[in-house]
């Protein structure tokens, strides 16, 4: 499974002299023309910093639902569950930082509403320079992108200090949901069911489901289902792995059950999804 996912979640294209450790593109590019890639609950194997410059929408970040809009910064650490609906008028940029990039970004997900005009101008200026750097073939582009990413890290941590009082009032139920989402991001390909996660967290399945619904608008089972579906569809549409191997890698009990799962949630069989993507 690891090989298939690595192919499916590769970063955005960049000039030949950029190795891919740090890349920048629009949030829309992350969808690759298919909205489900943003809207379904999923996670990435690398950190992402998003800066929204136009429009309004909603987001589920590590199980917590919130509205998003202009001048919002969202930091999504690797293996953090995320779902974004930005709307047709929405626009933003996303900086992708490979797992090898260690330049001081926080370990926890962040959603910051930046009201200070100077802070808004600072991040916009850094991102603008990063876009220009990535689009050129000048020497040492990687080093330049890394230097600007360090500035982004400093900027983000400063803004976290400014909004610290807002982020310290998280109820226990939300902490439970975040812990559950962290486990799902890590173990979604295992045979564990929602009740197994609840038992590991020391709560009943009913309590976990209620907490998830209150925090995200989705049940605990829905969160697990969407993450598994995203992985399945991603591998079906972007790799050449045999369909039965994809089902096995996600611990479905049989190829028939895997096919029914995909058909039920997408309206198409795995083979039809693959053919459509190839076309």
N, C-alpha and C positions, 0 to 999 in steps of 0.2 A: 504493500500500500504506500509506503513512503516514497517510492520512485514515482508512482502515479501522481501523488499530490505535489511533489516537487515540480513536475512538469506543468501541472495545472495552475499553480499559483506563482508562476514566474513573474518578475517585476516588469514594469513598462519598458518599452524599447528606449535605447539611448544611443548616442554616437559611439563609434567604434573604440574611441579611447577612454570610454567610461566603463569601469568594471562592473558596475551595478550595485556597489555597496550602498550608495545613496542616490535616489532618483526622485524626480518631481514630475507631476502631471496633474490633470484635472481629476476631481472626484468622479466625474462622469466616465472617464477612461477606465476606472476600476470595474465598471459594469460591463465593459466590452460589448456594448450594444444590447445587453440582456438585463433588464431591471432586477431580475431575481438575484443577481450576483451582489447587489447592494441591499436589497430589501429582505432577503432571507437571513435569518440568524446564522452567522458564520464567524470564522476567525482566520487569522493569517499567521504565517511563521516568522513574521518580522514586525517591527514597530511601525506605526503610521501616525503622522501628525497632519490633521486636516484643519484648514482655515477657510471658513465659509464667508464669501464676500457678497452674495446676493441670494435673495429668496428666503423662504421659510419651509420648515418641514418637521419631521419628528425622528427620533432615534431611540434605539434600545442599546445601551452600553453596559455590558456585564450585568444584564437583567434589569436595569433601571431605565424606565421610559422617561423621555423629556422632550420638550420642544427645542428645535434648533433654528437659528436664523443668522442674519448678517452679523459679522464680527463675533462669531463663535469660534473658539479653538477647541478641538477635540483631539486628545492624545489616546491612541489605542495601542497598548503594549502587545507584543507577540502573544498569541494564544488567548486573546481576550474576545469574548463574544460581542459582536456588533451587528446592528441592522440599521440602515439609513434610508429614509424616504425624504428626499430633498425637494421634490416637485419639479415641474417642467421649467420653471423660471429660476430655479436654484442653481448656484454655481459656487465652486470652491476649489482649492488646490489641496493636493495630498503629497506629502513628503514620505517616501518609503525608505526605511533604514534597515539594512540587512541584519541578520542575527549577529554578524561579526562586528557591527558598529556599536561601540561602547563609549559614548561621549557625554554621559551624565543625564540622560532623560530619566524621568521617574519610573518606578516599577508599577505604579498603580494607574488605572485609567483616569483621565481628567476630562471634564467638560467645563470650560470657562467662558463666560460672557464678558467680553472685553469692552468696557465702556469708555476707557480713557483714550482720547484721540491720539495722543503721542504713542501709546502702546500699539494702537492699530496701525499707525504709520510705520512703526519699527518693524513689525513682522511682515507687512506688505513689501517693504523695501528689501528685506532679506530674501524673501521668496522671489521677487522680481529678478534680483541678481542671480539667484540659483537657476532660474529658468534660462537666463541668457547664457550662463556658463554651460549648462547641459546641451544647449543647442549649437554650441561651437565645437570646433575640433582643435582648440588650443592645447598646448602641453599642460600637464598637471591639473587636468579638470577634476580628477578624483580628490586631490588635495584641496582644491578650492571649494568643492562641494562639502567636504568634511569640515572645513573651517567655518563655512556659513551654517552648517548643521549645529556646530558647537554654539554659535550665536543664538540659534533657535532654542537650544536646550536652556541656555541662560535666560532667554526671554521667557520661556514657559515657566521655569522655576520662580522667576520674579513675580509673574502673574499669579502663581499658586500662593505665594506669600500674601499678595494683595487680597486674595479671596479666601484665605484660610478659614475665616470665621464662618463662611457659608458652607464649607465642605466638612465641618467637624460635627454636624448635627445629624448624622445618619442613624435612623432607627434600627433596632436589632433585626427586624424583619428584612430590611434591605441588606444588612450584612449577611444574613442567611442566604438571600437570593444571589448575592455576589459570590459567596462561597460555592453555591450549587453550580453557577455558571462556570466558575473556574474548573470545577470537576468535569463538567460536560465538555468543555473545550479540550481537556486533557484526555478524557476516556470515552468520547462519543463512539469510537470504533470498537469498543469492547462490548461483550454481551450483557453488560449491566442494564437493568431496567430502572425506571424512575424511582420505584420503591427501594431499590438497592442504594441509590444515592441518598434518599431520605434517611435510610437506616444508618449510613455512614455519617450523616450530619447529626444524628441523634434526635430526629424529629419524625413525626408521622408523615405519611404521604399526603394526607389531607391538609396538614398544616403547611407543608412545602408548596403544595399546589395553590393554596389560598394566598400565601405570601408572594408567589410568583405572579399570580393574576393581579394582585393589588399593585405590585411594583412595575410590571411590564405590560399588563393587558393580555398576557399569554399564560397558559398553564405550564407547570413544570414539564409535563409530557410533551406539550407543543414545542417548547424550547429544545428539548432533546431530539424530537422528530425533525425539526427544521435544520438543526446542525447536521444530522445524519443525511438528510435529503440533499443539502448543499454539497456535501462531500461526494455523494453518489452522482449527482448530476454533473458536478465539476469533472469527475473522472470519466464519466460517460461521454461528455461532449469534447473534452480536450486531450484525451489520451487514446491509445490503441489497445489498452488492456482488455482482454476478454471480459465480457459482461459477467460471467460467472465468477471470475477472479475478483471483480469489483465487489460483488455481493459477499464473497468470502472475506475479503479484507475488512468489510464493515460488520462482520459477524452475523449476517443473515443466515438462517438455518437451512435455506435451500434456494436455488436459482428461481424457482417458481414464486417463493415468498418475496424475494427481492424484486422480481418483475411486478408483482401485485402492488408492492409498496410504492414503487416509482409511478406506476399507472394511476394509482389512487390519488397521489398528491400532485401529479403534473398533467394528467389526462392523456398521457402518451406512454407507450412502452419504452423501455430502455433502448431498443434497437431503433425505434422511430426518432427518439431524441438525438441519437448519434447521427442518423442520416440527415436530419434537419440541420444539425450543426455543421456537418460537412458541406451541405449545400450553401 
